Amino acid sequence: MTEPKPTAPLEGPFCLSGPVQWPDKGTLPLRRDLAHIALAKQFLVANYAEPTIMHIGSDPAPLIRSTKSEDDVIETLEAGAAFQALDVTTSWVWGCLGPEGPSGYVKRTAFT
């Protein structure tokens, strides 16, 4: 298992050049309120987060698109898999497998 590579610091000018196409939920690590720091050049949101690496525990865990529909599974993460956490609550962890996605929610109890 390989650890994700750290993201490079942001460089260059930033400008609001017009509307961008918003990706489908579950693809890029992007919400209206929060996004992976690697997406700062492409998307304007209220906050950006540098991911914290967490590992799935001893059992596989589903990565789901929304906490409101737990049967909308994007994929199943294998035991020990690295996950880039961007938002951690007492019940859920929202994050991604990398800046390119996929992104979603994993139950907090699934982590070691």
ChimeraX attribute file (.defattr): number of C-alpha atoms within 10 A of each C-alpha:
attribute: neighborCount
match mode: 1-to-1
recipient: residues
	/A:1	6
	/A:2	6
	/A:3	10
	/A:4	13
	/A:5	7
	/A:6	10
	/A:7	13
	/A:8	8
	/A:9	7
	/A:10	12
	/A:11	7
	/A:12	5
	/A:13	6
	/A:14	10
	/A:15	8
	/A:16	10
	/A:17	6
	/A:18	5
	/A:19	7
	/A:20	10
	/A:21	7
	/A:22	11
	/A:23	11
	/A:24	8
	/A:25	14
	/A:26	21
	/A:27	16
	/A:28	22
	/A:29	27
	/A:30	28
	/A:31	19
	/A:32	11
	/A:33	10
	/A:34	16
	/A:35	25
	/A:36	26
	/A:37	21
	/A:38	21
	/A:39	18
	/A:40	16
	/A:41	14
	/A:42	12
	/A:43	20
	/A:44	17
	/A:45	14
	/A:46	10
	/A:47	13
	/A:48	19
	/A:49	16
	/A:50	14
	/A:51	21
	/A:52	13
	/A:53	16
	/A:54	16
	/A:55	17
	/A:56	21
	/A:57	17
	/A:58	13
	/A:59	12
	/A:60	15
	/A:61	21
	/A:62	19
	/A:63	26
	/A:64	23
	/A:65	22
	/A:66	17
	/A:67	15
	/A:68	8
	/A:69	9
	/A:70	14
	/A:71	12
	/A:72	13
	/A:73	17
	/A:74	17
	/A:75	14
	/A:76	12
	/A:77	20
	/A:78	15
	/A:79	16
	/A:80	17
	/A:81	19
	/A:82	22
	/A:83	24
	/A:84	24
	/A:85	25
	/A:86	22
	/A:87	15
	/A:88	15
	/A:89	9
	/A:90	8
	/A:91	11
	/A:92	16
	/A:93	23
	/A:94	24
	/A:95	31
	/A:96	27
	/A:97	20
	/A:98	21
	/A:99	21
	/A:100	13
	/A:101	16
	/A:102	19
	/A:103	28
	/A:104	27
	/A:105	24
	/A:106	29
	/A:107	20
	/A:108	15
	/A:109	13
	/A:110	18
	/A:111	20
	/A:112	12
